[in-house]
Amino acid sequence: MERRPGVPRLLREINDRAALELLLASGPMTRGQIGELTGLSKVTASQTLARLEERGLVEVVGAQAGGRGPNAALYSVIASSAYVAGLEVGPGLISTAVADIHGRTIAQVTVDPDGHADPVAAVHDAITKACRTAKVGLSRLRGVVIGTPGVVDPRSGDVRFSFDLPGWHEGIHEALAGDLKREVTIENDVNLAAIAERADGAARGIDDFVLLWSSRGLGMAVMLGGRLHRGRSGSAGEIGYLPVPGVPLPEDIRTAPGRLPSLAGGLQSLVSAEAVAELARGYGFAADSAGHGVEVAVAAGAEGEALLDEIARRLALGVAAVCVILDPGLVVLAGEVGHAGGEALTSRVEEAVARICPVRPQVVTTAVTDPDPVLRGAVLAALDQARQELLTS
Protein backbone atom coordinates (compact mmCIF):
# COMPACT_ATOMS: atom_id res chain seq x y z
CA MET A 1 0.00 0.00 0.00
CA GLU A 2 1.30 3.46 -0.90
CA ARG A 3 2.39 5.46 2.15
CA ARG A 4 1.04 8.99 2.46
CA PRO A 5 3.04 10.68 5.22
CA GLY A 6 1.14 13.93 4.79
CA VAL A 7 -2.24 12.48 5.77
CA PRO A 8 -1.69 12.29 9.58
CA ARG A 9 -0.55 15.91 9.62
CA LEU A 10 -3.58 16.97 7.60
CA LEU A 11 -5.89 15.09 9.98
CA ARG A 12 -4.26 16.79 12.97
CA GLU A 13 -4.81 20.18 11.34
CA ILE A 14 -8.45 19.34 10.64
CA ASN A 15 -8.97 18.17 14.23
CA ASP A 16 -7.25 21.25 15.66
CA ARG A 17 -9.38 23.56 13.55
CA ALA A 18 -12.61 21.73 14.43
CA ALA A 19 -11.91 21.97 18.17
CA LEU A 20 -10.81 25.60 17.99
CA GLU A 21 -13.82 26.59 15.91
CA LEU A 22 -16.14 24.88 18.38
CA LEU A 23 -14.56 26.64 21.36
CA LEU A 24 -14.76 30.01 19.60
CA ALA A 25 -18.43 29.51 18.78
CA SER A 26 -19.67 27.89 21.98
CA GLY A 27 -17.38 28.95 24.81
CA PRO A 28 -15.73 26.82 27.53
CA MET A 29 -16.11 23.05 27.10
CA THR A 30 -14.75 19.87 28.58
CA ARG A 31 -12.64 17.38 26.64
CA GLY A 32 -15.62 15.02 26.57
CA GLN A 33 -17.96 17.65 25.18
CA ILE A 34 -15.48 18.58 22.47
CA GLY A 35 -15.05 14.94 21.54
CA GLU A 36 -18.80 14.33 21.44
CA LEU A 37 -19.55 17.37 19.27
CA THR A 38 -16.63 16.87 16.87
CA GLY A 39 -16.75 13.09 16.72
CA LEU A 40 -13.22 12.75 18.07
CA SER A 41 -12.26 9.96 20.44
CA LYS A 42 -11.19 10.85 23.98
CA VAL A 43 -7.55 10.17 23.13
CA THR A 44 -7.67 12.25 19.94
CA ALA A 45 -9.51 15.09 21.71
CA SER A 46 -6.86 15.10 24.43
CA GLN A 47 -4.06 15.21 21.86
CA THR A 48 -5.81 18.01 19.99
CA LEU A 49 -6.23 20.13 23.12
CA ALA A 50 -2.60 19.51 24.09
CA ARG A 51 -1.44 20.83 20.71
CA LEU A 52 -3.67 23.91 21.00
CA GLU A 53 -2.31 24.56 24.50
CA GLU A 54 1.26 24.29 23.20
CA ARG A 55 0.44 26.87 20.51
CA GLY A 56 -0.83 29.27 23.17
CA LEU A 57 -4.40 29.23 21.84
CA VAL A 58 -6.27 27.27 24.52
CA GLU A 59 -6.14 27.15 28.31
CA VAL A 60 -7.98 25.53 31.23
CA VAL A 61 -10.36 28.08 32.75
CA GLY A 62 -12.17 26.00 35.35
CA ALA A 63 -13.77 22.67 36.05
CA GLN A 64 -17.18 21.12 35.57
CA ALA A 65 -18.60 18.85 38.26
CA GLY A 66 -19.40 15.42 36.89
CA GLY A 67 -20.73 12.21 38.36
CA ARG A 68 -18.73 9.99 40.64
CA GLY A 69 -15.38 10.76 39.05
CA PRO A 70 -13.19 13.85 39.32
CA ASN A 71 -14.33 17.19 37.92
CA ALA A 72 -13.63 17.66 34.21
CA ALA A 73 -11.37 20.52 33.11
CA LEU A 74 -13.04 23.29 31.10
CA TYR A 75 -11.08 24.57 28.11
CA SER A 76 -11.43 27.96 26.46
CA VAL A 77 -9.67 29.94 23.75
CA ILE A 78 -7.20 32.36 25.34
CA ALA A 79 -8.76 35.81 25.11
CA SER A 80 -5.46 37.49 24.22
CA SER A 81 -4.73 35.14 21.32
CA ALA A 82 -6.02 37.85 18.98
CA TYR A 83 -7.43 41.36 19.12
CA VAL A 84 -9.50 43.36 16.67
CA ALA A 85 -10.48 46.99 16.16
CA GLY A 86 -13.78 48.34 14.86
CA LEU A 87 -14.27 51.98 13.91
CA GLU A 88 -17.22 54.19 13.05
CA VAL A 89 -16.18 57.28 11.13
CA GLY A 90 -18.57 60.22 10.96
CA PRO A 91 -18.26 63.85 9.93
CA GLY A 92 -17.43 65.00 13.44
CA LEU A 93 -16.25 62.02 15.45
CA ILE A 94 -14.38 58.73 15.11
CA SER A 95 -15.37 56.00 17.57
CA THR A 96 -13.03 53.04 18.02
CA ALA A 97 -13.47 49.82 19.97
CA VAL A 98 -10.83 47.18 20.64
CA ALA A 99 -12.07 43.66 21.46
CA ASP A 100 -10.49 40.31 22.28
CA ILE A 101 -11.02 37.09 20.33
CA HIS A 102 -14.25 36.41 22.28
CA GLY A 103 -15.70 39.72 21.10
CA ARG A 104 -15.51 41.40 24.50
CA THR A 105 -14.81 45.12 24.18
CA ILE A 106 -11.83 46.02 26.35
CA ALA A 107 -11.50 49.67 25.31
CA GLN A 108 -13.58 52.23 23.49
CA VAL A 109 -12.58 55.80 22.68
CA THR A 110 -14.08 58.64 20.66
CA VAL A 111 -11.90 61.33 19.11
CA ASP A 112 -12.52 64.52 17.17
CA PRO A 113 -10.67 64.34 13.84
CA ASP A 114 -10.71 68.12 13.33
CA GLY A 115 -6.99 68.31 13.84
CA HIS A 116 -6.37 65.93 10.92
CA ALA A 117 -7.36 66.91 7.40
CA ASP A 118 -5.90 63.60 6.23
CA PRO A 119 -8.22 60.62 6.91
CA VAL A 120 -5.23 58.28 7.27
CA ALA A 121 -3.76 60.38 10.08
CA ALA A 122 -7.17 60.67 11.76
CA VAL A 123 -7.77 56.92 11.72
CA HIS A 124 -4.22 56.18 12.85
CA ASP A 125 -4.66 58.54 15.80
CA ALA A 126 -8.00 56.98 16.76
CA ILE A 127 -6.70 53.39 16.64
CA THR A 128 -3.51 54.28 18.48
CA LYS A 129 -5.46 55.90 21.33
CA ALA A 130 -7.81 52.92 21.58
CA CYS A 131 -4.93 50.44 21.63
CA ARG A 132 -3.14 52.49 24.25
CA THR A 133 -6.26 52.50 26.41
CA ALA A 134 -6.63 48.73 25.94
CA LYS A 135 -2.89 48.18 26.61
CA VAL A 136 -2.71 46.26 23.34
CA GLY A 137 0.04 46.84 20.79
CA LEU A 138 -1.10 47.92 17.34
CA SER A 139 0.82 44.96 15.89
CA ARG A 140 -1.45 42.53 17.78
CA LEU A 141 -4.59 43.53 15.86
CA ARG A 142 -5.70 40.75 13.53
CA GLY A 143 -8.69 42.55 12.08
CA VAL A 144 -9.56 46.20 11.42
CA VAL A 145 -12.96 47.20 10.02
CA ILE A 146 -14.02 50.81 9.45
CA GLY A 147 -17.67 51.79 9.05
CA THR A 148 -18.43 54.89 6.98
CA PRO A 149 -21.47 56.45 5.33
CA GLY A 150 -21.59 56.31 1.55
CA VAL A 151 -20.92 53.74 -1.14
CA VAL A 152 -17.91 51.45 -0.78
CA ASP A 153 -16.49 50.04 -4.01
CA PRO A 154 -16.22 46.25 -3.50
CA ARG A 155 -13.35 46.04 -5.99
CA SER A 156 -11.02 48.74 -4.67
CA GLY A 157 -12.32 48.87 -1.08
CA ASP A 158 -12.51 52.67 -1.27
CA VAL A 159 -15.40 54.97 -0.40
CA ARG A 160 -16.56 56.10 -3.83
CA PHE A 161 -18.55 59.01 -2.53
CA SER A 162 -19.95 60.23 0.73
CA PHE A 163 -21.61 63.52 1.58
CA ASP A 164 -20.29 63.36 5.11
CA LEU A 165 -16.70 62.37 4.28
CA PRO A 166 -15.53 64.38 1.26
CA GLY A 167 -11.89 63.73 2.19
CA TRP A 168 -12.25 59.96 1.77
CA HIS A 169 -11.11 59.81 -1.84
CA GLU A 170 -9.79 57.03 -4.05
CA GLY A 171 -6.64 55.47 -2.65
CA ILE A 172 -7.54 55.85 1.03
CA HIS A 173 -8.03 52.11 1.48
CA GLU A 174 -4.53 51.30 0.23
CA ALA A 175 -3.05 54.18 2.22
CA LEU A 176 -4.68 52.99 5.44
CA ALA A 177 -3.40 49.44 4.94
CA GLY A 178 0.10 50.75 4.33
CA ASP A 179 0.01 53.05 7.34
CA LEU A 180 -1.31 50.39 9.75
CA LYS A 181 0.78 47.63 8.13
CA ARG A 182 -2.14 45.24 7.92
CA GLU A 183 -5.25 44.57 5.86
CA VAL A 184 -8.05 47.05 6.49
CA THR A 185 -11.71 46.73 5.48
CA ILE A 186 -13.94 49.74 4.85
CA GLU A 187 -17.65 48.91 5.00
CA ASN A 188 -20.88 50.85 4.64
CA ASP A 189 -22.20 51.79 8.07
CA VAL A 190 -25.74 50.48 7.51
CA ASN A 191 -24.34 47.12 6.41
CA LEU A 192 -22.46 46.92 9.70
CA ALA A 193 -25.65 47.74 11.62
CA ALA A 194 -27.27 44.76 9.85
CA ILE A 195 -24.38 42.50 10.95
CA ALA A 196 -25.01 43.58 14.55
CA GLU A 197 -28.76 43.00 14.10
CA ARG A 198 -28.22 39.46 12.87
CA ALA A 199 -25.82 38.65 15.70
CA ASP A 200 -27.49 40.37 18.65
CA GLY A 201 -30.82 41.82 17.57
CA ALA A 202 -34.21 41.22 15.99
CA ALA A 203 -32.76 39.30 13.03
CA ARG A 204 -30.71 36.88 15.12
CA GLY A 205 -30.07 33.74 13.09
CA ILE A 206 -32.25 34.92 10.18
CA ASP A 207 -30.67 34.55 6.74
CA ASP A 208 -32.95 36.82 4.68
CA PHE A 209 -33.93 40.29 5.88
CA VAL A 210 -33.51 43.96 5.13
CA LEU A 211 -32.65 46.71 7.58
CA LEU A 212 -33.96 50.20 6.87
CA TRP A 213 -31.86 52.86 8.58
CA SER A 214 -33.42 56.31 8.98
CA SER A 215 -31.25 58.87 10.72
CA ARG A 216 -29.32 61.82 9.31
CA GLY A 217 -29.30 59.90 6.06
CA LEU A 218 -31.38 57.04 4.70
CA GLY A 219 -29.95 53.64 3.87
CA MET A 220 -30.80 49.99 3.60
CA ALA A 221 -28.80 46.82 4.17
CA VAL A 222 -29.80 43.64 2.35
CA MET A 223 -28.97 40.25 3.89
CA LEU A 224 -29.59 37.27 1.60
CA GLY A 225 -28.63 33.73 2.48
CA GLY A 226 -26.84 34.98 5.57
CA ARG A 227 -24.55 37.24 3.53
CA LEU A 228 -24.62 40.94 2.80
CA HIS A 229 -25.67 41.78 -0.73
CA ARG A 230 -23.62 44.79 -1.84
CA GLY A 231 -24.23 44.75 -5.59
CA ARG A 232 -21.68 45.01 -8.37
CA SER A 233 -20.71 48.60 -7.56
CA GLY A 234 -21.45 48.48 -3.83
CA SER A 235 -24.59 50.59 -4.27
CA ALA A 236 -27.18 47.99 -3.21
CA GLY A 237 -29.32 49.56 -0.50
CA GLU A 238 -28.91 53.20 -1.57
CA ILE A 239 -32.65 53.54 -1.16
CA GLY A 240 -32.52 57.30 -0.68
CA TYR A 241 -32.41 57.65 -4.47
CA LEU A 242 -35.60 55.60 -4.95
CA PRO A 243 -38.14 57.52 -7.10
CA VAL A 244 -41.44 57.79 -5.23
CA PRO A 245 -44.83 59.32 -6.13
CA GLY A 246 -45.31 63.00 -5.41
CA VAL A 247 -41.61 63.76 -4.97
CA PRO A 248 -39.31 65.29 -7.59
CA LEU A 249 -36.72 62.96 -9.04
CA PRO A 250 -33.10 63.55 -8.13
CA GLU A 251 -32.00 65.94 -10.87
CA ASP A 252 -28.50 64.76 -11.72
CA ILE A 253 -26.68 62.28 -9.56
CA ARG A 254 -23.75 61.71 -11.89
CA THR A 255 -20.49 62.62 -10.24
CA ALA A 256 -17.53 64.56 -11.53
CA PRO A 257 -14.13 65.07 -9.89
CA GLY A 258 -14.56 67.19 -6.81
CA ARG A 259 -18.36 67.07 -6.92
CA LEU A 260 -20.67 64.93 -4.82
CA PRO A 261 -23.99 63.57 -6.13
CA SER A 262 -27.17 65.41 -5.25
CA LEU A 263 -29.69 63.81 -2.91
CA ALA A 264 -32.47 66.30 -3.62
CA GLY A 265 -35.63 64.37 -4.40
CA GLY A 266 -36.35 60.66 -4.08
CA LEU A 267 -37.30 58.81 -0.91
CA GLN A 268 -34.53 60.59 1.00
CA SER A 269 -36.49 63.84 0.83
CA LEU A 270 -39.44 62.17 2.59
CA VAL A 271 -37.92 60.22 5.47
CA SER A 272 -34.48 61.58 6.25
CA ALA A 273 -34.04 62.84 9.80
CA GLU A 274 -34.35 66.41 8.58
CA ALA A 275 -37.59 65.62 6.74
CA VAL A 276 -39.11 63.77 9.72
CA ALA A 277 -38.19 66.55 12.15
CA GLU A 278 -39.79 69.12 9.86
CA LEU A 279 -42.88 66.92 9.52
CA ALA A 280 -43.15 66.61 13.31
CA ARG A 281 -43.04 70.39 13.70
CA GLY A 282 -45.75 70.68 11.04
CA TYR A 283 -47.97 68.44 13.17
CA GLY A 284 -47.38 70.64 16.19
CA PHE A 285 -44.70 68.64 17.96
CA ALA A 286 -41.77 70.82 18.95
CA ALA A 287 -38.75 68.63 18.32
CA ASP A 288 -35.05 69.35 18.09
CA SER A 289 -34.45 66.09 16.20
CA ALA A 290 -36.32 63.44 14.24
CA GLY A 291 -35.96 60.89 17.02
CA HIS A 292 -37.27 63.32 19.60
CA GLY A 293 -40.23 64.21 17.40
CA VAL A 294 -41.19 60.56 16.97
CA GLU A 295 -40.75 59.86 20.70
CA VAL A 296 -43.06 62.77 21.55
CA ALA A 297 -45.65 61.54 19.06
CA VAL A 298 -45.58 58.01 20.51
CA ALA A 299 -45.94 59.38 24.05
CA ALA A 300 -48.84 61.62 22.97
CA GLY A 301 -51.10 58.63 22.27
CA ALA A 302 -54.09 59.50 20.10
CA GLU A 303 -52.77 63.01 19.44
CA GLY A 304 -49.66 61.59 17.79
CA GLU A 305 -51.36 59.00 15.61
CA ALA A 306 -51.67 61.24 12.55
CA LEU A 307 -47.94 61.98 12.53
CA LEU A 308 -47.03 58.31 12.98
CA ASP A 309 -49.46 57.34 10.20
CA GLU A 310 -47.78 59.79 7.82
CA ILE A 311 -44.25 58.64 8.68
CA ALA A 312 -45.35 55.02 8.23
CA ARG A 313 -46.93 55.82 4.87
CA ARG A 314 -43.69 57.35 3.67
CA LEU A 315 -41.51 54.52 4.94
CA ALA A 316 -43.90 51.99 3.37
CA LEU A 317 -43.12 53.37 -0.10
CA GLY A 318 -39.52 52.23 0.25
CA VAL A 319 -40.28 49.00 2.06
CA ALA A 320 -42.88 47.93 -0.50
CA ALA A 321 -40.55 48.65 -3.42
CA VAL A 322 -37.89 46.41 -1.92
CA CYS A 323 -40.28 43.66 -0.85
CA VAL A 324 -41.88 43.12 -4.25
CA ILE A 325 -38.39 42.44 -5.62
CA LEU A 326 -36.66 40.58 -2.77
CA ASP A 327 -39.55 39.28 -0.62
CA PRO A 328 -37.29 39.14 2.46
CA GLY A 329 -39.93 38.20 5.04
CA LEU A 330 -38.44 40.45 7.73
CA VAL A 331 -37.86 44.20 7.73
CA VAL A 332 -36.01 45.84 10.63
CA LEU A 333 -36.48 49.55 11.25
CA ALA A 334 -33.33 51.02 12.76
CA GLY A 335 -31.55 54.33 13.10
CA GLU A 336 -32.87 57.34 14.94
CA VAL A 337 -36.41 57.18 13.57
CA GLY A 338 -36.86 53.41 13.70
CA HIS A 339 -35.54 53.13 17.25
CA ALA A 340 -37.76 55.94 18.53
CA GLY A 341 -40.92 54.68 16.80
CA GLY A 342 -40.97 51.23 18.35
CA GLU A 343 -43.99 49.01 17.82
CA ALA A 344 -46.25 52.01 17.32
CA LEU A 345 -44.38 52.73 14.10
CA THR A 346 -43.56 49.21 12.92
CA SER A 347 -47.18 48.05 13.15
CA ARG A 348 -48.25 51.02 11.04
CA VAL A 349 -45.54 50.39 8.45
CA GLU A 350 -46.57 46.74 8.21
CA GLU A 351 -50.19 47.69 7.62
CA ALA A 352 -49.28 50.41 5.12
CA VAL A 353 -47.11 48.00 3.13
CA ALA A 354 -49.90 45.41 3.05
CA ARG A 355 -52.24 47.99 1.52
CA ILE A 356 -50.00 48.73 -1.47
CA CYS A 357 -48.00 45.52 -1.88
CA PRO A 358 -48.89 41.84 -2.42
CA VAL A 359 -46.06 40.91 -0.06
CA ARG A 360 -46.60 41.42 3.66
CA PRO A 361 -43.30 41.22 5.53
CA GLN A 362 -42.97 41.23 9.28
CA VAL A 363 -41.78 44.69 10.31
CA VAL A 364 -39.96 45.00 13.64
CA THR A 365 -37.91 47.52 15.57
CA THR A 366 -34.19 47.04 15.98
CA ALA A 367 -33.38 45.00 19.09
CA VAL A 368 -29.65 45.67 19.27
CA THR A 369 -29.02 46.89 22.81
CA ASP A 370 -25.58 48.29 22.07
CA PRO A 371 -25.89 52.10 21.92
CA ASP A 372 -23.71 52.12 18.80
CA PRO A 373 -24.82 49.30 16.47
CA VAL A 374 -22.54 50.42 13.63
CA LEU A 375 -19.48 50.21 15.87
CA ARG A 376 -20.64 46.85 17.21
CA GLY A 377 -21.07 45.58 13.66
CA ALA A 378 -17.55 46.75 12.80
CA VAL A 379 -16.14 44.79 15.76
CA LEU A 380 -18.10 41.68 14.76
CA ALA A 381 -16.91 41.91 11.15
CA ALA A 382 -13.31 42.34 12.30
CA LEU A 383 -13.75 39.44 14.70
CA ASP A 384 -14.89 37.17 11.88
CA GLN A 385 -11.73 38.05 9.94
CA ALA A 386 -9.48 37.43 12.95
CA ARG A 387 -11.07 34.07 13.71
CA GLN A 388 -10.72 32.92 10.13
CA GLU A 389 -7.05 33.91 10.21
CA LEU A 390 -6.59 32.10 13.49
CA LEU A 391 -8.29 28.96 12.18
CA THR A 392 -6.17 28.85 9.03
CA SER A 393 -2.84 29.83 10.55
Order of alpha helices (4+ residues) and beta strands (2+ residues): alpha-beta-alpha-alpha-beta-beta-beta-beta-beta-alpha-beta-beta-beta-alpha-beta-alpha-beta-beta-beta-alpha-alpha-alpha-alpha-beta-alpha-beta-alpha
